Amino acid sequence: MKDNNILICECNSTEHQIVFNKIDDDSDDKQIYCHIYLSDYPNFFKRVIIGIKYIFGYKCKYGHWDEFILSKKHSDDLKEMSEYLKNK
């Protein structure tokens, strides 16, 4: 497995991506760190409103999610990562 795998959503938006980083340390455990890009808000006032809600503890009942569409082209990368974690 490469040290870093980047999967880009089927919609081809670079804002919808997942970065997988292989973690190699001295232990026998193999791990992969997943970094998921969350939406940002280009409108200043929208960011201010979201910041104020955050300060006062507002939480969306669905959480802070965006979307990622997996397709057949992602299967080889996902299989490769699965095999990396499976094999010691």
DSSP file (Angstrom, degrees, kcal/mol; ACC not computed):
  #  RESIDUE AA STRUCTURE BP1 BP2  ACC     N-H-->O    O-->H-N    N-H-->O    O-->H-N    TCO  KAPPA ALPHA  PHI   PSI    X-CA   Y-CA   Z-CA
    1    1 A M              0   0    0      0, 0.0     4,-0.0     0, 0.0    76,-0.0   0.000 360.0 360.0 360.0 141.0    0.0    0.0    0.0
    2    2 A K        -     0   0    0      1,-0.1    20,-0.1     2,-0.1     3,-0.1  -0.316 360.0-113.8 -65.7 159.7    1.2    3.5   -0.7
    3    3 A D  S    S+     0   0    0      1,-0.2    19,-2.8    18,-0.1     2,-0.4   0.850 101.8  29.5 -65.6 -33.0    1.7    5.7    2.4
    4    4 A N  E     -A   21   0A   0     17,-0.2     2,-0.4     2,-0.0    17,-0.2  -0.994  64.3-173.5-131.4 132.9   -1.2    7.9    1.4
    5    5 A N  E     -A   20   0A   0     15,-2.5    15,-3.5    -2,-0.4     2,-0.5  -0.990   7.2-163.5-120.5 134.0   -4.3    7.2   -0.6
    6    6 A I  E     -A   19   0A   0     -2,-0.4     2,-0.5    13,-0.2    13,-0.2  -0.973   1.4-165.0-119.4 121.1   -6.7    9.9   -1.6
    7    7 A L  E     -A   18   0A   0     11,-2.8    11,-2.3    -2,-0.5     2,-0.4  -0.914   6.0-159.1-104.6 127.6  -10.2    9.0   -2.7
    8    8 A I  E     -A   17   0A   0     -2,-0.5     9,-0.2     9,-0.2     6,-0.1  -0.885  29.0-101.4-107.3 137.8  -12.2   11.7   -4.5
    9    9 A C    >   -     0   0    0      7,-2.8     3,-2.2     4,-0.5    61,-0.1  -0.051  27.9-112.7 -55.1 152.8  -16.0   11.5   -4.6
   10   10 A E  T 3  S+     0   0    0     59,-1.5    -1,-0.1     1,-0.3    60,-0.1   0.742 117.0  66.0 -59.9 -24.3  -17.7   10.2   -7.7
   11   11 A C  T 3  S-     0   0    0      2,-0.1    -1,-0.3    58,-0.1     3,-0.1   0.545 107.8-128.5 -76.0  -5.2  -19.1   13.7   -8.2
   12   12 A N    <   +     0   0    0     -3,-2.2     2,-0.5     1,-0.2    -2,-0.1   0.635  58.0 145.3  66.8  18.2  -15.5   14.8   -8.8
   13   13 A S    >   -     0   0    0      1,-0.1     3,-1.6     3,-0.1    -4,-0.5  -0.767  45.9-148.6 -83.3 125.4  -15.6   17.7   -6.3
   14   14 A T  T 3  S+     0   0    0     -2,-0.5    -1,-0.1     1,-0.3     3,-0.1   0.624  96.1  68.3 -71.6  -9.8  -12.2   18.0   -4.6
   15   15 A E  T 3  S+     0   0    0      1,-0.2     2,-0.9    -7,-0.0    -1,-0.3   0.697  91.4  65.9 -76.1 -18.6  -14.1   19.2   -1.5
   16   16 A H  S <  S+     0   0    0     -3,-1.6    -7,-2.8    -7,-0.1     2,-0.3  -0.773  78.5 125.7-104.0  86.7  -15.5   15.6   -1.2
   17   17 A Q  E     -A    8   0A   0     -2,-0.9    20,-1.6    -9,-0.2     2,-0.4  -0.976  45.7-152.0-142.7 155.1  -12.4   13.6   -0.5
   18   18 A I  E     -AB   7  36A   0    -11,-2.3   -11,-2.8    -2,-0.3     2,-0.5  -0.999  12.8-156.1-126.3 129.1  -11.0   11.2    2.1
   19   19 A V  E     -AB   6  35A   0     16,-2.7    16,-3.1    -2,-0.4     2,-0.5  -0.928   5.4-161.3-107.9 125.3   -7.3   10.9    2.7
   20   20 A F  E     -AB   5  34A   0    -15,-3.5   -15,-2.5    -2,-0.5     2,-0.5  -0.929   5.8-168.3-107.5 123.7   -6.0    7.6    4.1
   21   21 A N  E     -AB   4  33A   0     12,-2.8    12,-3.0    -2,-0.5     2,-0.3  -0.953  18.2-133.5-114.7 126.7   -2.5    7.7    5.8
   22   22 A K  E     - B   0  32A   0    -19,-2.8     2,-0.6    -2,-0.5    10,-0.2  -0.614  17.7-149.6 -76.4 133.1   -0.7    4.5    6.7
   23   23 A I  E     - B   0  31A   0      8,-2.7     8,-1.1    -2,-0.3     2,-0.6  -0.923  15.7-177.9-109.1 114.0    0.7    4.6   10.3
   24   24 A D        +     0   0    0     -2,-0.6     2,-0.2     6,-0.1     6,-0.1  -0.951  16.2 149.6-111.6 118.8    3.8    2.6   10.8
   25   25 A D        -     0   0    0     -2,-0.6    -2,-0.0     4,-0.3     0, 0.0  -0.702  61.4 -85.3-131.4-171.3    5.3    2.5   14.2
   26   26 A D  S    S+     0   0    0     -2,-0.2    -2,-0.0     2,-0.0     2,-0.0   0.658  97.7  91.5 -75.0 -15.4    7.2    0.0   16.3
   27   27 A S  S    S-     0   0    0      2,-0.1    -2,-0.3     1,-0.1     0, 0.0  -0.283  84.4-119.2 -77.9 167.4    4.2   -1.9   17.5
   28   28 A D  S    S+     0   0    0     -4,-0.1     2,-0.3     2,-0.1    -1,-0.1   0.625  83.7 102.7 -79.5 -13.8    2.7   -4.9   15.7
   29   29 A D        -     0   0    0      1,-0.0     2,-0.4    -5,-0.0    -4,-0.3  -0.555  62.0-150.2 -75.9 129.3   -0.6   -3.1   15.1
   30   30 A K        -     0   0    0     -2,-0.3     2,-0.3    55,-0.2    -6,-0.1  -0.845  21.7-179.8 -96.9 135.2   -1.2   -1.7   11.7
   31   31 A Q  E     -B   23   0A   0     -8,-1.1    -8,-2.7    -2,-0.4     2,-0.4  -0.955  21.4-155.3-136.5 153.2   -3.4    1.4   11.5
   32   32 A I  E     -B   22   0A   0     -2,-0.3     2,-0.5   -10,-0.2   -10,-0.2  -0.998  14.1-146.9-128.3 127.9   -4.8    3.7    8.9
   33   33 A Y  E     -B   21   0A   0    -12,-3.0   -12,-2.8    -2,-0.4     2,-0.6  -0.817  11.3-152.4 -94.8 130.0   -5.7    7.3    9.7
   34   34 A C  E     -B   20   0A   0     -2,-0.5     2,-0.6   -14,-0.2   -14,-0.2  -0.910   7.4-167.8-107.0 122.2   -8.7    8.7    7.8
   35   35 A H  E     -B   19   0A   0    -16,-3.1   -16,-2.7    -2,-0.6     2,-0.5  -0.944   7.9-166.4-109.7 116.3   -8.8   12.5    7.2
   36   36 A I  E     -B   18   0A   0     -2,-0.6     2,-0.4   -18,-0.2   -18,-0.2  -0.902  18.0-130.3-109.5 125.2  -12.2   13.6    5.9
   37   37 A Y        -     0   0    0    -20,-1.6     2,-0.3    -2,-0.5   -20,-0.2  -0.570  22.9-155.3 -73.5 127.1  -12.6   17.1    4.5
   38   38 A L        -     0   0    0     -2,-0.4    27,-0.1     1,-0.1    28,-0.0  -0.743  28.5 -90.0-101.7 154.5  -15.6   18.9    6.0
   39   39 A S        -     0   0    0     -2,-0.3     2,-0.3     1,-0.0    -1,-0.1  -0.250  36.6-156.9 -62.1 143.3  -17.4   21.7    4.3
   40   40 A D        -     0   0    0     -3,-0.0    -1,-0.0     0, 0.0    -3,-0.0  -0.802  15.5-126.0-113.1 165.8  -16.3   25.3    4.8
   41   41 A Y        -     0   0    0     -2,-0.3     6,-0.2     1,-0.1    -2,-0.0  -0.934  12.8-166.2-117.4 112.1  -18.5   28.3    4.3
   42   42 A P        +     0   0    0      0, 0.0     2,-0.5     0, 0.0    -1,-0.1   0.750  68.8  89.5 -69.5 -22.8  -17.1   31.0    1.9
   43   43 A N  S  > S-     0   0    0      1,-0.2     4,-1.8     2,-0.0     5,-0.2  -0.655  71.0-149.2 -78.8 122.1  -19.7   33.5    3.1
   44   44 A F  H  > S+     0   0    0     -2,-0.5     4,-2.1     1,-0.2    -1,-0.2   0.899  95.2  50.4 -58.2 -45.4  -18.3   35.4    6.1
   45   45 A F  H  > S+     0   0    0      1,-0.2     4,-2.3     2,-0.2    -1,-0.2   0.846 106.9  54.2 -68.0 -33.5  -21.7   36.0    7.8
   46   46 A K  H  > S+     0   0    0      2,-0.2     4,-2.3     1,-0.2    -1,-0.2   0.908 109.2  49.0 -63.8 -41.2  -22.6   32.3    7.5
   47   47 A R  H  X S+     0   0    0     -4,-1.8     4,-2.6     2,-0.2    -2,-0.2   0.890 109.9  51.8 -65.0 -38.9  -19.3   31.4    9.3
   48   48 A V  H  X S+     0   0    0     -4,-2.1     4,-2.5     2,-0.2    -2,-0.2   0.928 110.6  47.9 -63.0 -45.0  -20.1   34.0   12.0
   49   49 A I  H  X S+     0   0    0     -4,-2.3     4,-2.2     1,-0.2    -2,-0.2   0.920 113.6  46.9 -62.8 -44.0  -23.6   32.6   12.6
   50   50 A I  H  X S+     0   0    0     -4,-2.3     4,-2.2     1,-0.2    -1,-0.2   0.893 111.8  52.0 -65.2 -38.8  -22.2   29.0   12.8
   51   51 A G  H  X S+     0   0    0     -4,-2.6     4,-2.4     2,-0.2    -2,-0.2   0.902 109.2  49.0 -62.8 -42.3  -19.5   30.2   15.1
   52   52 A I  H  X S+     0   0    0     -4,-2.5     4,-1.8     2,-0.2    -2,-0.2   0.912 110.8  50.4 -64.6 -42.4  -22.0   31.8   17.5
   53   53 A K  H  <>S+     0   0    0     -4,-2.2     5,-2.8     1,-0.2    -1,-0.2   0.912 110.9  50.1 -60.8 -41.4  -24.1   28.7   17.5
   54   54 A Y  H ><5S+     0   0    0     -4,-2.2     3,-1.5     1,-0.2    -2,-0.2   0.914 107.1  53.7 -63.1 -43.6  -21.0   26.7   18.3
   55   55 A I  H 3<5S+     0   0    0     -4,-2.4    -1,-0.2     1,-0.3    -2,-0.2   0.872 110.6  47.1 -59.0 -38.0  -20.0   29.0   21.2
   56   56 A F  T 3<5S-     0   0    0     -4,-1.8    -1,-0.3    -5,-0.1    -2,-0.2   0.305 121.8-105.9 -91.5   9.8  -23.5   28.5   22.7
   57   57 A G  T < 5 +     0   0    0     -3,-1.5    -3,-0.2     1,-0.2     2,-0.2   0.631  57.8 164.5  84.8  14.6  -23.4   24.8   22.3
   58   58 A Y      < -     0   0    0     -5,-2.8     2,-0.4    -6,-0.2    -1,-0.2  -0.461  12.9-173.6 -67.0 134.2  -25.8   24.3   19.4
   59   59 A K        -     0   0    0     -2,-0.2     2,-0.2     4,-0.0    -5,-0.0  -0.997  24.3-125.8-131.5 131.1  -25.5   20.8   17.9
   60   60 A C    >   -     0   0    0     -2,-0.4     3,-1.1     1,-0.1     4,-0.1  -0.512  20.2-131.1 -68.8 138.4  -27.3   19.7   14.8
   61   61 A K  T 3  S+     0   0    0      1,-0.3    -1,-0.1    -2,-0.2     3,-0.1   0.719 108.4  47.6 -68.0 -17.3  -29.2   16.5   15.5
   62   62 A Y  T 3  S-     0   0    0      1,-0.3    -1,-0.3     3,-0.0     2,-0.1   0.524 109.5-128.7 -96.3  -8.0  -27.6   14.9   12.4
   63   63 A G    <   -     0   0    0     -3,-1.1     2,-1.0     1,-0.1    -1,-0.3  -0.271  42.3 -52.9  84.7-178.0  -24.0   16.0   13.2
   64   64 A H  S    S+     0   0    0     -3,-0.1     2,-0.3    -2,-0.1    -1,-0.1  -0.794  78.4 155.9-100.3  93.8  -21.7   17.8   10.8
   65   65 A W        -     0   0    0     -2,-1.0     2,-0.2   -27,-0.1   -27,-0.0  -0.858  25.6-179.7-121.1 151.5  -21.7   15.6    7.7
   66   66 A D        -     0   0    0     -2,-0.3     2,-0.3   -29,-0.1   -28,-0.1  -0.539  36.6 -98.2-123.1-162.5  -21.0   16.1    4.1
   67   67 A E        -     0   0    0     -2,-0.2     2,-0.3     2,-0.0   -58,-0.1  -0.866  25.4-172.8-125.5 158.6  -21.3   13.3    1.5
   68   68 A F        -     0   0    0     -2,-0.3     2,-0.7   -60,-0.1   -51,-0.1  -0.923  13.6-152.3-148.4 122.1  -19.0   11.0   -0.3
   69   69 A I        -     0   0    0     -2,-0.3   -59,-1.5   -53,-0.1     2,-0.3  -0.863  11.0-156.1-101.0 116.5  -20.1    8.7   -3.1
   70   70 A L        +     0   0    0     -2,-0.7     2,-0.2   -61,-0.1   -61,-0.1  -0.695  17.4 177.3 -88.5 143.0  -18.1    5.5   -3.5
   71   71 A S    >   -     0   0    0     -2,-0.3     3,-1.6     1,-0.0     4,-0.4  -0.744  48.1 -83.0-133.3-176.6  -18.1    3.8   -6.9
   72   72 A K  G >  S+     0   0    0      1,-0.3     3,-1.2    -2,-0.2     4,-0.4   0.808 121.2  65.2 -60.3 -31.0  -16.5    0.8   -8.5
   73   73 A K  G 3  S+     0   0    0      1,-0.3     4,-0.4     2,-0.1    -1,-0.3   0.708  98.4  54.6 -68.2 -18.2  -13.3    2.8   -9.2
   74   74 A H  G <> S+     0   0    0     -3,-1.6     4,-2.3     1,-0.2    -1,-0.3   0.601  84.8  87.0 -86.2 -12.8  -12.7    3.0   -5.4
   75   75 A S  H <> S+     0   0    0     -3,-1.2     4,-2.6    -4,-0.4     5,-0.2   0.859  84.5  51.9 -62.0 -39.2  -12.9   -0.7   -4.9
   76   76 A D  H  > S+     0   0    0     -4,-0.4     4,-2.3    -3,-0.2    -1,-0.2   0.918 111.8  46.5 -64.8 -42.4   -9.2   -1.5   -5.6
   77   77 A D  H  > S+     0   0    0     -4,-0.4     4,-2.1     2,-0.2    -2,-0.2   0.914 114.2  47.9 -65.2 -42.3   -8.0    1.2   -3.1
   78   78 A L  H  X S+     0   0    0     -4,-2.3     4,-2.2     1,-0.2    -2,-0.2   0.895 112.4  49.2 -65.9 -39.5  -10.4    0.0   -0.4
   79   79 A K  H  X S+     0   0    0     -4,-2.6     4,-2.5    -5,-0.2    -2,-0.2   0.908 109.6  52.3 -64.9 -41.5   -9.4   -3.6   -1.0
   80   80 A E  H  X S+     0   0    0     -4,-2.3     4,-1.9     1,-0.2    -2,-0.2   0.897 111.0  46.8 -61.7 -41.8   -5.7   -2.7   -0.8
   81   81 A M  H  X S+     0   0    0     -4,-2.1     4,-2.1     2,-0.2    -1,-0.2   0.890 111.4  51.6 -67.9 -38.6   -6.2   -0.9    2.5
   82   82 A S  H  X S+     0   0    0     -4,-2.2     4,-2.0     1,-0.2    -2,-0.2   0.914 110.2  48.4 -63.3 -43.2   -8.3   -3.8    3.9
   83   83 A E  H  X S+     0   0    0     -4,-2.5     4,-2.4     2,-0.2    -1,-0.2   0.869 108.4  55.3 -64.8 -37.2   -5.5   -6.3    3.0
   84   84 A Y  H  < S+     0   0    0     -4,-1.9    -1,-0.2     1,-0.2    -2,-0.2   0.925 112.3  42.2 -61.4 -44.3   -2.9   -4.0    4.6
   85   85 A L  H  < S+     0   0    0     -4,-2.1   -55,-0.2     1,-0.2    -1,-0.2   0.829 114.8  51.6 -71.5 -31.0   -4.8   -4.1    7.9
   86   86 A K  H  < S+     0   0    0     -4,-2.0     2,-0.3    -5,-0.2    -2,-0.2   0.893 100.2  68.4 -73.7 -41.1   -5.6   -7.8    7.7
   87   87 A N     <        0   0    0     -4,-2.4   -57,-0.0    -5,-0.1     0, 0.0  -0.623 360.0 360.0 -86.4 135.9   -2.0   -9.0    7.1
   88   88 A K              0   0    0     -2,-0.3    -1,-0.1   -59,-0.0    -4,-0.1   0.398 360.0 360.0-105.5 360.0    0.6   -8.7    9.8
